[in-house]
Amino acid sequence: MPVTAFHAPSSLADALALLAAGGRPVAGGTDLVVELAAAPDGGPPGALVSLHRLAELRSVAVEDGDLVMGAGVTVATLREHPLVREHAPVLAQAADRFAGPQVRNAATLGGNLCHASPAADLAPPLLVLDAVVVLAGGEGGEAERRVPVDAFFVGPRRTARLPGELLTAVRVPLRGGRRASFQKGGTRPSMDISVVSVAASAELRDGVLRHARIALGAVGPTPLRSPAAEAVLEGAPATAATVAAAARAVLRDARPIDDVRASAAYRLHLLGVLAQRVIRDVIDR
Amino acid sequence: MSESTRPRGAVGAPIPKLDAPERVTGRIRYIHEIGLPRMLHGAVLRAEVPHARIVRVDTSRALSLPGVRAVLTGADVPLVPFGHGRDNTALKADFVRCIRDEVAAVAADTEEIAREACRRIRVEYEPLPAIFDPEEAARPGALRVWPEREDNLAFNYHYDHGDVAAGEAESDAVVEGTYRLHYVTHACLGTSGIVAAFDSDGRLTLHSVTQVPFLYRRDMSRIVGVPPEHIRVIQAAIGGGFGSKLDIYPYEPIAIFLARATGRPVRILFDRGEEFRDSPTRQPAIVHLRSGARRDGTLTFRTARLLLDNGAHTSWGATTPFVMMQTFSSLYRVPHAAFDAEVVYTHNPYAGSFRGYGNLQATFPIEVQLDELAESLGIDPLELRLRNAQVPGEVTGQGLVFQSCGLAECLRTAAAASGWEEKRRAYAQAGEGPLRRGIGMASMVHTGGGAKIYHSDGCGTVLTVDDFGSVTLVTGATEIGQGSETVLAQIAAEELGIPVDRFTVVNSDTQVKPWDVGVHASRTTFIAGNAARMAANKARRKLLDAAAEQLGVPAGDLEIRDGDVVRASDGKVLTDVGRVVRKLHFATRYDVVTTTAYYEPPSAMQDPGFKGNVSPTYSFATHVVEVEVDVETGVIRPLRVTAVHDAGRVINPLGALGQVEGGVAMGLGYAMTEDLVIREGRVLNGSFRDYKLFTAPEMPEVDVRWVETADPDGPFGAKGIGEAPAICIAPAVVNAVYQATGRRFRSLPLRPERVALELARGEGEE
């Protein structure tokens, strides 16, 4: 994309106005800058709207029974913030495995979701936490609209965000008793794009799993939940047989591809292994 | 050089690299920071197809772009063939034979304009069938990459000693296997580049990253038609070389042609994509190896057949069998050995030299197969290696003379330091759960003082002690980041008795420095070190003679310590070297203290059967690695590496430690994560996002130890350490993984995908 202008508004209202005029938001730039460098002439020209001055996008707080994280919160903050570690430890766990320190210091929560890579590491944890994204601007002006993360990813690199809209925050409903876990696999432990990632969450009451969620990364066109595995887990006893059955069921919802990073065969193999591990971890936690 | 060692503290001191402050503060000038007045920026358009006839090249849309100063195609420049096979040219006029092939080049006011102009050049290709599989290319009747040749065989090598059939007849156990080594790239942080400038007399100055500045002048002269004496090479600080800058590559003469066409200096810099795609790789190899032993573990014979993919053009990769055969013939005592290698053309990109120069590819099959042999004989792998290890004084079947040899001590030290026996025993019991541990070892031998592949393997030095007691050491040797400046200063400082911090090392300008072959074959410490020591010795004698005359005492009663002239008997300071030189300038002799030395190692060029002592000395090492394998995900975690090296006397333990740690990281990447994926002649993962170096979080603890054999010919007993640390870690990993999983891998890298899927497929050999 040939960049015609670079704006750095200092208020959300100004930012929304610039986005309404066709600007493209940029936060940490860890995906966008790579994309611009790879194809400097790709796509129509446009203006960039930097969000780095918008302090209101960088708060983490508990409000109305939700953990509310601004879209501009960096992955490094997610990894360390006490409220995230307390209420959404699985998100901190994913943030810990996210790229390397330099990228974590720049990359943001909103950017990771809006880039909508099938391998986005923050997506599976948010999917199993029933997170909701908050969108402002667009047709609605400054009014907000809320979309479950589940409905946010609509295709490869495509989201439910409408032209002119800005993802301002992510809300995770607090739920006592919820346990969750995340795992990813790649060629090396650090600085790697996930070949497969898996998150799971559930409540465990009297040895029975409730509100089970399992979400997968890098095995389909978007980060996705596995209804088949969730159906196996829901109301099932927390046993090795349940774990094995759910890990098998996960494979039914995966549609991995072959690429230079991994074959579809390995993605399925690894998915089965990591799914067992996260579910077992949820049970044992 | 057998004068007694007088310890003064410079040799053996862990001194930080002299250029470290310049590097870490970003002040050092890499090729990317060399700018000249009126300089233009060049860019190269390369083939988009691996094999095609160039039908026409339309440069009009490039020429019309404002800021473009010249556009060259194969029709505009002399097409003098160059390279080891004389099969490469700066630009290609009629056919392209691999995706690297250079079709056109642009000089423009900015790099952006030059690259944009390249995008505007329209090349019409007639695509032609291509051949990418070396085994297919080696078959009779295969599609020929060069139709004017009879077949695709670019080079072949045969070596033997003893009588292999007799050796086989004496064997109680024989094992064989086929081992496959893959493409990896140097991944230099500093990308390749050059600045070419003609002066008004037609003399050419090249700011270059070459590792071989003097040979570069000679070879470049022929390609671009400038007399060699009119070419000055100034070496910019190299941001990583590892062998990748040992040859001339087409972008370099292209920059010269662009400079000639425009009458202005031209700089060409690779971007990261070009560095991955268009710089040489490590030579891939298919090795069929067979070896045998008696029941007691004594090796009886070894035969190897190798097939190497030459790619479409020949660079140094094609000559790696020269080094490989040293390992096949001489790593352990092998009474009978035969080695055959064929190098075949394909339409793939071509390989160059890369730290170890084929030795990683040779040591891998040998050391993996030794473990198989040990298992079939029921002998511990350490025991088998010790039984066959060479000893000092050994003359191998190939005629290599191991006048100092610490291999057995490396093996014993590595075993003791790693807890080999108890861990070997403990890990023999397969654990529960997905995490399994294993421990493995491997050793290596490598030239420790160059390789006499030219009639000279020498290095010159000019040393001056100035009137304030500072020393300028002008060496022919090239600094490639390995720390040669520091080591050479330490050697000369030790000899002279003047502290290292008074030294300036000058080594980057062919107009100033004396001849040297270049930086390769782990030769600089040994050869340039000896030359520096000789020059320092002459300077010391001159200083002492002058001081003796000035002080009226016999020279034999004096010594130089810490820059002072002292009475040898009690250390009393009588004068200092600056004063001695000043007096020499002004009063006593009207002379300077400038000495020269040229050191030629006592090595030999090999005969046509590849026999002869190619290096004056050899370095040895043993690496032990302990791994934890997640048998479900296939992830291998190295827990601890014990690296024991015989590099002779260690001149600088800090620099040597850095060499070993860096080499281990590079070798672990080769073993487990690095894989330049080339399909149908195209590089599929040309970025750091998808090409996985071994990074800091993956690095295990590396316990580095020295077996300090004192080489009789080494400077203060030193031998080379540059390449050795990368060579034998990969087979140690494979041997450890075998103990952990029961799976013997015969090819690299052990990426998690491959490990997991092969383990899931069940027991047995690959």
Contacts between the chains, C-beta under 8 A, distances in Angstrom:
chain1	res1	chain2	res2	distance
A	34	B	689	7.8
A	100	B	695	7.7
A	185	B	633	5.4
A	185	B	635	7.2
A	185	B	752	6.8
A	186	B	752	7.6
A	187	B	673	5.4
A	187	B	692	4.7
A	187	B	751	5.6
A	187	B	752	6.3
A	187	B	753	7.9
A	188	B	672	7.9
A	188	B	673	5.1
A	188	B	692	5.3
A	188	B	694	7.1
A	188	B	695	6.8
A	188	B	698	5.4
A	189	B	635	7.4
A	189	B	637	7.9
A	189	B	697	6.1
A	189	B	698	6.2
A	190	B	695	5.6
A	190	B	696	7.8
A	190	B	697	4.1
A	190	B	698	6.6
A	191	B	695	5.8
A	191	B	697	8.0
A	192	B	692	7.0
A	193	B	689	6.8
A	193	B	690	8.0
A	195	B	752	8.0
A	195	B	753	7.5
A	260	B	677	5.6
A	260	B	684	4.7
A	260	B	685	5.0
A	260	B	690	5.8
A	261	B	690	6.5
A	262	B	753	5.5
A	263	B	753	6.6
A	265	B	757	6.5
A	266	B	634	8.0
A	266	B	752	7.9
A	266	B	753	4.1
A	266	B	756	6.5
A	266	B	757	5.8
A	269	B	756	5.9
A	269	B	757	6.3
A	269	B	760	6.2
A	270	B	633	6.0
A	270	B	752	7.9
A	270	B	756	6.9
A	273	B	632	4.3
A	273	B	633	5.7
A	273	B	756	7.8
A	274	B	633	7.4
